[in-house]
Amino acid sequence: MAADLPFLKKIKKVHLVVPNQYQSIMSIRTIFALVIVVLLTVVIMQNTDEVKFTLLFSTVYLSKVAVLTAVAVGGFILGVLVARPKNKKYNIGGHYDELHADEDKNTLSDEDRDYLSRD
């Protein structure tokens, strides 16, 4: 059959791209983040008037835009710090030794020992 169609030899292999499960999750996360950013922007832009804030013992006049933006940025930074993965070091060898400490170390059969002892 390949001899009948010589152009098939020139065609490179085609690799099928199968989307993994994380691509759909990432797109959902991206859409969710965009919706949150748009809603936050709308709320912040609707509150542009200046208001009186009492901070400890002083009174400060600030715009709601500045306060809402500062709270949103602070919440984002706190969320990133809390949600980031921990850099743990795992001792795989020690873990394996703990799991298999009670097992018999001499598990070779006589046939295996004979095979391994050959030079």
N, C-alpha and C positions, 0 to 999 in steps of 0.2 A: 504494500500500500504506500509506504514512504517513497518507494522508487517511482511510483506513478505521480507523486506530488513533490517535486524537488524543492519547492519553496518552503515546505514545512521544516526543512533542515535549518533555514535561516531564521525562523521564528524563535525568539528567546522564550525561556520558560516564563509562564505567567504565574505570579504569586497572588493568591487570593488574600485580600485584606479583610480579616474578620474583626469587627470592632469588639474590643474587650469590654468588660462590665464597667470599667472606670470611666470610659469616655462618656457614657450617658449620665453618670453621676456628676462628672465635671460640668457638663452642659446644664444640668439642673442647678448645680451650685452657682454657676455663672448667672443664669437667669434670675435666681433668687437674690443674689447680691445686687444685680442691676435694679431689680424692683425695689429693694430696700434703699439703695442710693437715690433713686428717683423720688420715692416717697419722702425720704429725709430731706432732700433738696426742696421739695414743694413745701413741707412744713416749715423749714428754716426761712424760706423766702416770704412766707405769709406773715412771719413774725419779725418785722423790721423795726418796730417802735422801741423807744428807749424806756427802760424801767429802772426802778430803784432796787438795788440789791444790798442787803446788809451782810457784810462779811466780818465775822467776829465782832469787833468794836467799831467798825467804820462803815459808812454808807457810801456806796459807789453807784453811779449811774452808768449803765451799760446797755447796749442794744441786745435784744433777744437773739439776734443773729450770731453775735459773738459768743454768747453763753451757750446756745444750742450747738454751735459748731465745736466749741471746746469740749462739751460733754460728749458729743458724738465721736470726736477724735480720741478722747480719753477712753471711752468705752471700746473703741476698735483696738487701741493699743493693749488694753487690759485683756480683751478677748484673744488677741494673738499670743500674748504672753502665757495665758492660762492654757490655751489649746495646743501649743506647740509640742511636738513629741520630745520625750526625754531621751537623752543620749546615754543609755545604759550599756555597760560592757558585760557581755555574757561569757562565762567560762564554760564552753561546751564540753571540753575534756573533763573538767571536774564534775559537771552534771552527769555525763555518761558514766564516770566512775562511781558516782553515788547510786545511780540506777542499777548498775550491774555488779555491785560489790559482793552480793551474796551468791552470785553464780559461780559455778565450777570453772576454773581457768583451763583445766585440762579436758577439753571436749573433743579432741581429735580421736578418730577411730584408729585401730591398728593399721588398717590399709592406708590411711592418710599419712600416718607417721612413716611407714615404709616408703611411700612415694616421696615425701619430703626429705628423707635421709639419703636418697640416691644422689650420687655426685655427677 
